[in-house]
């Protein structure tokens, strides 16, 4: 006679202890004719039912309060740690902006020197350099955008104790994404100081960051 | 690559923002996974609902594992604090209960490691007061004077189960408790304990086999 495995007998005993919802027919047929297996299942069922009769612990009324209080203090601790990281992030942003300003100021100074020097080319027609300068963002633009950014960042992060709204999350993500673009452009500018395209990217990122942070501020304060 | 990452980020933001849809289900009707995502996005209400739903289950699991109510309550608190810490990183790749009991299992394992390093506590809720490490209920159940009988006469089925569970190896006890008390499927037990499903099943069957003689003796006194 082929006996069911222990696992099969246990599964059968479990289903009996659970009220016989789904009893395997093969095992049931075997048990009807095999006293050894039937007694094994009885033993299993008895111990499962005994274990099942053990009462459950009820959480004390204070437990919920304690859990919520511990969770709240953990959340505050995480916010404090995160705001520390934010301060570092702001410093990094400030340094990146300062580096941009230096690069742009250096470039403008060099271009201004070229412009002031008389040359035969300038008499022949509009110089190529002049067109390049016109399409490049001026240092004043960048300085203004950076100053706006600093003011807005200061105003926004001063309110960092308050929980962030979904819109604020989205704005923060957008600012971070722009920051990533700007860092890439700055890295490119470092190796190619004359790149107009990179300068434009930096300038447009700064402006878009200012716009996004303005929106975030308006939503946070309204 | 960068564009792909940005798209993923945008999708994540959009997904999380959808959770704040005012037309969404009331908190009590939302799934555990939805609540956990909302909690990750900063909703305290969602976290409170998760605590309300699962604190009892986690408390009973930790209680059966460490067999001391006070420590079980502390561990339950730790489990929910861990949910706060990991809330932002949560991804609903499996059932929430699997995730929850995996955290609980890790915390219980740490507690066992801590216990091995320090002198054993004496639980007021446990059987006899002397030599609990060497205590074997089978040797005492026939003795009217033994504390085991006195305790049992008070109808402490739960304590009897705890005492029997203490005789099991840790991994068998864990699999058995998750199956019989927390009603987890074998697939979930396998994930929580990081073992193959066959191993999880064998552990439960072996645990029952080891518990049976202890429980059958206790049962006679009920």
Interface residues (C-beta under 8 A of the other chain):
Chain A: X6 X7 X10 X43 X44 X46 X47 X48 X50 X51 X52 X53 X54 X55 X56 X57 X58 X59 X60 X63 X64 X66 X67 X68 X70 X71 X72 X74 X75 X78 X163 X164 X166 X169 X170 X173 X177 X180
Chain B: X2 X6 X9 X13 X16 X17 X20 X41 X42 X44 X47 X48 X51 X52 X55 X56 X59 X60 X63 X69 X72 X73 X76 X77 X80 X81 X83 X84 X85 X157 X158 X160 X161 X180 X181 X201 X202 X204 X205 X208 X209 X211 X212 X215 X216 X218 X219 X222
